[in-house]
Amino acid sequence: MKINHRQSGMSLLEEVLVIAIIAVVIFFALPAARQLFNSLETPSGTKSLISSALASARAIASREQQYVGIRFQHAWYDDAPEQSPLKMPQYMIFIEYKPRGQDGTTDQDIFTAIDGIEPIKLPENIGVMDMVIDGTNTIDGDAEIDESLELVDTTTFSIVFSPSGKMVVMTVQTRNRDNVRNAVDFSEDDVINTETNIEKGIAMFLQDAAPDNSLGLVPEDSRRAFIIYDRNIFRDLPKDDRYDRYLKDLKNREMIYINPYTGTFINK
């Protein structure tokens, strides 16, 4: 009996053709991918990225019937946390409101990172500020953003939407999901946590603390506007010129306001 064996797999010629086709696709796709990546490195690209994040937060707030927001904050810099805005990238963190008494864990109103949603990293050369100095940084009456703690303050802020989808102003105090406040207790929250748990490598972002927090991260009102600035220009300028020659001009010309009813941007 004669048995016919069918040959499986591809021939050498077919393999060469497949590799050639893949190479051609990559050749034409790389410039487009590079162009897309470069577009995000511009203020306009970053603006679109932020707009998408705000739209997502607004949709979550309406769907879950909860106060939901976007928290802008720099990742923790181990050597000198007050230098985080100069050394580390800035992120957008999705946060949700946990009123006191919820789940029997909170004894005050807090916001925590939404479980399952990864923080979104902003481009390395782009930063976002609310141009407002709050908390312990106002004790000297200085209105200029020319100190490390002031920079931490103004680059750490939130934008919040109500269950109806409207942007609102409310006090935001971030905390880990386990509501741990001291330096002893452990929290598994891998997004926002205490200084001790961050130093253990558990999380990336410092939570708000008491008003005497040395980093100036304290409960503060959510914002309605912000500016987008070039971190490279900011770093290269002499310290005394960063506000007078750069930030003040951006604030006067390019402050971005948010329509409270639609969540879309309104340029000044």
N, C-alpha and C positions, 0 to 999 in steps of 0.2 A: 504494500500500500504506500502510495506516495503522499507525503505530508508537506504542504506548503507552509513555510514560516514567513509571516509578515514582519518586515523590518520596522521597528518603532523608532521614534526620535527624529532628529533632523540631520540632514546631510551637512557636510562641511560647507557647501555652497550656501545652504539656507542659513546656517549660523552666521556666516560672514555677512549675508544680506541683512539679517536682523540687527547685528552689531552696527552696521553702516547706517541703518535707519535710525537707531537710537542715537548715534553720534550726531546725525543731522538734526534730529529733534532737539537735542541738548544745545547744539550750536546756535539754533535760532531762539531757543527758550531762554538761555542765559542772559542775553541783553535785556529782554523784557522783564525778567525777574530782577535784574540789577537796577533797572529803571524804576520798578515798583519800590524796591528797598530804598533807593536814593530819595524817592519822593516822600517817604515817611520821615526822612531825616530833615525835612524842611518844616518851618512853622505851619505852612498850609497843610502839609501831610499830617503833622501832629494834631492839628486842629480837627481834621477829619477823624482821626483815631479817637480823640476825646469825645467828639460828637457821637460816634458809634457807641462808646462805653456809656455815655449819659443816656442814650436812647434805650440801651439794654437795661440800665438801672431803673429807668422810668417804667419800662414794660414789666419788670419783675415786681415793682411796687404795686402796680395795678393788678397783676395776676395773683400775687400773694396777699393783697390787701394789708400791706405792711409799709412802714417807712424804710426806704432803701436809698443808699447813696453811693457816691464814689469818693474814696479817700485818696488824696494825693500825698505821697510820703516817700522819702528816700530810704533805701535799705540801710541797715545798721553798719557803721564803720567801726570795727573793733578797736583800732588804735586810739581814735579820738572821735567819739560819736558826734560831737558838735561840728566836725568837719564833713559829715555825711553828705550835705548838699554839694560840696566841692569834689568829693572823692567817689561817691556811689551813684548809681542810676536811680532815677525817680520812677515810681510805679503808680498805677491806679488800682486801688483795692476796693472790691465790692463789699459794702457793709450793710448790715440790717439792724433795726432797732429792737432792743430787748428791754421793755419796760420793767420797772421794779416788781419783784414778786413772780415774774414769769418763770415757770419750771421750778419754783421754789429756791432759786439760786441767787437771784440778783436783789440787792437791797437798795439799789438806786438805778436810774435810767442809764443804760449804756448802749453802745453800738459794738457789734462784733463782726469779724469777717464772715461772709457768707460761705458756709461749708460747701466744698465741691467746685468753687469758682476760683481759678488761679488769678493772682494779681497780673496786671498787664504792664509790661516794661515799656517805658517811653524811650525814644531814641537817645543814645548816649550824649549827643551834643545839644539836646533840647531840655529845657526846664520849664516848670509852671509855677507861678507865684500868685498869691491872693493880694499881695501888696498891703497887708494889714499886720501890725505888730500887736499882739495881745499878751495876756498872762504876765509873767514876771518881767518881761522885756520892756514894759512901759514905765518902770519905776524911775528912770532917769529923764523921762520926758523927751527922749530922742525919737524923732519921727523918721530918721533915715535908716535904711537897711544896710548897715556897714559893719555889723558884728556877727560872729559865728552863730550865736544863739538867736539873733534876729533872723538870720537866714534860715535856720532850722524852723523857726516859727512860721515864717511867711511861705515856705515851701511845703508846709504840712497843714492841710485844710480839707474840708469836705463840702460836697454839694449833695443835697438831699431832696428826694421826691416823696410826696405823701401817697397814701393809698389811692387817691383820685388821679394821680399822675401829675399833680402840680408841684413845682419846685417851691420849697418852703425854707424858712429860716428857723432853725431850732438848735439847741445846745447839743453838741456832739462830744461824747466822751467815749473813746475807744477802750476796749478791754478784751482780754482773751476769753474764749468761750467757756472756760471753767471759772471765770470771775475771780481768778487769783490776783491779789494785789501786792502781797509782800514778797520779800526776797527769798523766802524759805520754801513756800509751797510750790508744787510742780504743776505745770499745765502742758498738755499735749498739743495745744494750738500751734500749728506750724506757720502761721501768718503773723498775727499780732500777739505779743506776749510781754512779760516783764523783762527787765534788763538781765537778771540772772539767767532766765531760761533762754534768752537770746545768746548770751555768752556761752551757753552749753551747746549751741548750734541747733536749737530746736526751731526757732522762728527767725524772721527777717526784719520785722518792724516793731518798734517800741510803742507800747500802749501809753495813753494819757495817764498821768498820775496826779498826785496832790499838787496844789499850787506852788509848793516849794521845790518841785522837781527841777533839778539842775539843768536839764535840757530844755526847759520851757514848754514841754508838751503838756498842755492842760486843757480841760474842757473849754470849748469855744464855739461860737455860733457858726453854723454853716454859711457858705458864701453864695453870692449871686454873680460874681464876676472874677476874672483872673487875667493874667498876661502870660504870653509864651515868650521865653527869652532864649538867647543862644548862650549856652553854658561856657563855650570856648571863649567868646568875646568877654563874658563876665569875668572869667578866671584871669584872662590876659590883662585886663585893665588894672591900674593901681587901685588899691583898696579904697582910697578916698574918692575915687572917681566912679566907682561902680554904681552908686546911686545917682549922683548929680549929672553925670555924663551919659548914663545909659538907661537905668531903670526908670528914672523920672520921665524921660522922654517916651519910653514905651508906655508908661502909665497914662500919659497925656494923649498919645496918638493911637495906641493899639490895645486899649483895655477891651476885653471881650465880655459882653454881658449875655445873660441867658434869659430867654423868654420864659417866664414862670409857667405859662400854660401849655407851651409846646416843647420846651426843652431845647429849642434851637438857639443858635447864636445871633446876637445883635451887636454889631461893631459900633463903637462909640463914634 
